[in-house]
Amino acid sequence: MDDVHSQLADAELQPHRSFGYRLWMLRHAWTRRLEAALQGTELTHMQFFLLRATVHVASLGEVPSQTHLADWLRIDRMTASKVLRNLEAKGLIARAVHPNDPRANSVVLTTDGAALLQKATLLAATEQERFFGRLGAARKAEFSEMLDELLTNDGCRNNPSSTEID
């Protein structure tokens, strides 16, 4: 065990100085800010991102399915199914048998869902600029590139650079 400790930088042994811990804290800080911004829409951050992903996948000429959305967002399929069921109960999406795979469900936004997503997207974009804008344009672009690099090279199912959602 001493060999492991001697190989780690002193900063990594202190949780509050660990890069991973600070990234985890940043993620939670951003989630709290986004949830607060979305409060008037009655959407959670997960519901918001599933709606955004649905529109994005459709804009690529594909028919969004529950599985594709879960994979794209890197969430487990059961979570996606539960959140989509809730969105359907709210009348924000409709699910039907996927035209290319009868075993899958396709997902489409309803008129109400599209209207709410438009409002929520403006709120989220405003909060995103408040939160990340303090980095300034150049550093924000650099940070975005670093995030893409880390996400692309971690063995995950998709490359965020090729299917970007802001």
Rosetta blueprint (number, residue, H / E / L):
1 M L
2 D H
3 D H
4 V H
5 H H
6 S H
7 Q H
8 L L
9 A L
10 D H
11 A H
12 E H
13 L H
14 Q L
15 P H
16 H H
17 R H
18 S L
19 F H
20 G H
21 Y H
22 R H
23 L H
24 W H
25 M H
26 L H
27 R H
28 H H
29 A H
30 W H
31 T H
32 R H
33 R H
34 L H
35 E H
36 A H
37 A H
38 L H
39 Q H
40 G H
41 T H
42 E L
43 L L
44 T L
45 H H
46 M H
47 Q H
48 F H
49 F H
50 L H
51 L H
52 R H
53 A H
54 T H
55 V H
56 H H
57 V H
58 A H
59 S H
60 L L
61 G L
62 E L
63 V L
64 P L
65 S E
66 Q H
67 T H
68 H H
69 L H
70 A H
71 D H
72 W H
73 L H
74 R L
75 I L
76 D L
77 R H
78 M H
79 T H
80 A H
81 S H
82 K H
83 V H
84 L H
85 R H
86 N H
87 L H
88 E H
89 A H
90 K L
91 G L
92 L L
93 I E
94 A E
95 R E
96 A E
97 V E
98 H E
99 P L
100 N L
101 D E
102 P E
103 R E
104 A E
105 N E
106 S E
107 V E
108 V E
109 L E
110 T L
111 T H
112 D H
113 G H
114 A H
115 A H
116 L H
117 L H
118 Q H
119 K H
120 A H
121 T H
122 L H
123 L H
124 A H
125 A H
126 T H
127 E H
128 Q H
129 E H
130 R H
131 F H
132 F H
133 G H
134 R H
135 L H
136 G L
137 A H
138 A H
139 R H
140 K H
141 A H
142 E H
143 F H
144 S H
145 E H
146 M H
147 L H
148 D H
149 E H
150 L H
151 L H
152 T H
153 N L
154 D L
155 G L
156 C L
157 R L
158 N L
159 N L
160 P L
161 S L
162 S L
163 T L
164 E L
165 I L
166 D L
